[in-house]
């Protein structure tokens, strides 16, 4: 058995790379997907496909449409979603991805530090598991294969 894991969360720190590396070290049969990690590509994909937009708002709207298409497909094909919430950035996309996964009846593992407990309490209540580190999330997935 192999699981497809959607990694929702900020793209500005190396948490995904560390998680992927550890999964390889532990020989876990996991395939990872997630949002576009190249920030510039994500911001410009709408214009790349639909051409130059008249305003920055329209540029954002077209990019958002393409990114939402990508996310919807990858989330729907995933077996489980890990949603990471760090303290440095606003995590609207992470919250939207986690909520979408819950709506799709996908199991969600929420990663958040104690400082974010109050801000994420409703989302945490809907997740299957809440942990504080990516390694804890990976340990939970490794338990499935025992």
Secondary structure, DSSP 8 states (H G I E B T S, - for coil): --EEEEEEE-SSSTHHHHHHHHHHHTT--EEEEES---HHHHHHHHHHHH---SSHHHHHHHHHHHHHHHHHHHHHH-SEEEEEE-SSS--HHHHHHHHHHHHTT-EEEEEE-GGGTTTTHHHHHHSSEEESSHHHHHHHHHHHT-
